Amino acid sequence: MGEITYIRGDATAPSVKGTKLIAHVCNDLGGWGKGFVVAVSRRWPEPEAAYRAWHRGRASNDFGLGAVQFVQVEPYVWVANMVGQRGIGTGSKGVPVRYEAIDAALGRLADKALELNASVHMPRIGCGLAGGKWSRVEPLINERLVKRGVAVTVHDHGEN
């Protein structure tokens, strides 16, 4: 406990014992198909199907920035679909990442991790297609998860 563990590897295949929560950031448009979600979908169809249904039903559910959907994909593995980016692509309004939404989602993630006694595994959330800076995201993870005693591993995949 006490700090984020950084390793090279696939965040969809954490090699630790116990219950695992795999966290990633989604957009608020219902789009799924680029970035880390491709690896998620290669392993399990359920997170994408659940996310798309959640987005379709958004008029009558909690879908929106800062919301989190937890999808159980194996007996001891859950995927956390965290809505932390407004739209897709960088346009006149800047990058899609929304740090406040990621912060709120991480608070919900911590609650679930503590409830399940789970470790959390993720890529550098919000820093790929969402265009965020790790120097802004890392302190949020420390504040919301690490300080509450949740073990967090960040998986760096391939080069970078």
N, C-alpha and C positions, 0 to 999 in steps of 0.2 A: 504494500500500500504506500501511498505517498507521491507517486509520480506516474506519468504515462510511460508505458513500455513501447519502444519502437522496434519493429522487426521488419525484415524483408520477407514478403510472402503474400499469399492470397487471403484476403480478409473473409472470403466465403468459406474457407477451410481452416478455421483456427484449431491448433493442435494442443489444446489444453483440456483437462478433465472438467466435468461439471456442466452446468447449464450455461449456454452462451447466447448473447444477444448481438446480432450483427446489425450495426446501425449505418444508415446512409441518408443522404439528402435527396429529396425529390422536388420537382417544381409544382407550382399551383395551377398548371394548365391541363393536367391529366396526361402529359407526355411521358413516355417511358420507352427507351430504345437506344440511348447513347450513354457512354461512361460506365460507371460501376454497375448500374442495373443490368447491363448485358451479362456480366459475370454472375449476378444473382439469378437471372432468368435461365442461364445455362444449367444451373444446379437445381433450381426449384421453380415450377410454374406458378405456385400459389401467391408469392408476393406481388407479382405483376397483375394477376387476375384480381386480387384483393384491392390493390391500389386503383385499378381502373374502375372497379365497382364503387369504391369509396368516392372517387371523383364524380362518377355519373350520378350518385345519390347525394351530392353535396348540398342540395337545397334542403335536405332534411337530416343532415348529420354534421359532425364537427370538422369536416374537411376545410382546411385553410392554413395560412401561414402559422407555423408554430405547433400545428397538430401532429400527432404521431399515431400510426396504425401498427399494431403488433400482430405479426402473422407467424404462427407456429408451423415450422417446416419439417421438423424431426422431433423425436421425443425430448431432446435436450437442446434444441436449437430454435431460436426465434429470429425473425427479421423485423427490424424497426424501420418503417417507411416514415421518414421525418420530412414534413413540408417546410423547406428552408430556403426556397428560391422563388422569386417572383418572375414568372415567365421563363423564357429560354433565350440564350444569346445576349450579346452585349449590344445595346442600342443607345438611343439618346438619353435614356435614364440610367446609363451605366451598367455595371455588371448585375446579373440576376440574384446573387447571394443576398440574403437578408439576415444579418447577424442577430437581430432581436428575435427573429423566428427560430433560428438555430438555438439560441440561448433558451427560449421557452421549451423547445422540443427536447433539449438535453435535460431539462428539469424533469420532464415526463419520463424520459428514458431512465434517469436515475431512480425514480420511484419504482418503475417496473423491474429494474435490475435488482434493487433491494428486495422487492416482493418475491422475486424468483431465486434470489441468492445467485445471480448470474454475473459472469464477467462480460465486458463489452468489447467488441471488436469492430474496427472500422478502417476505411481508407482515410485519407486526409479530407474529411467531409467539407463540402462547400468550397473546395479549392481547385476542383477540376473544371468542369463545364460551367459551374456557377460563378467562377472567376474570383472567389474569395482569397484572402491572404491568411496563411496558417498562423501568422503572428497575431491575428485577430481571433481565430477560432480556438487555438490551443488554450488560451486563458479561460475561455468559456467552459471547455471540457474539464480543466482543473477545478474551476469553481463549482460547477454543477455535479460532477461525478466523482473526481478524485477526492475532494474534500469530504465527501459523504462516505468514503470508504469503498467505492466501486473500483474494481480492477479494470483498467482500460489498456487495450493494446491497439496501437495504430500500425496497420500493415501497409508498408510501401511496396507496391507491385512493380516489377520491371525496372526500367531506368527512371531517372529524375534526380 
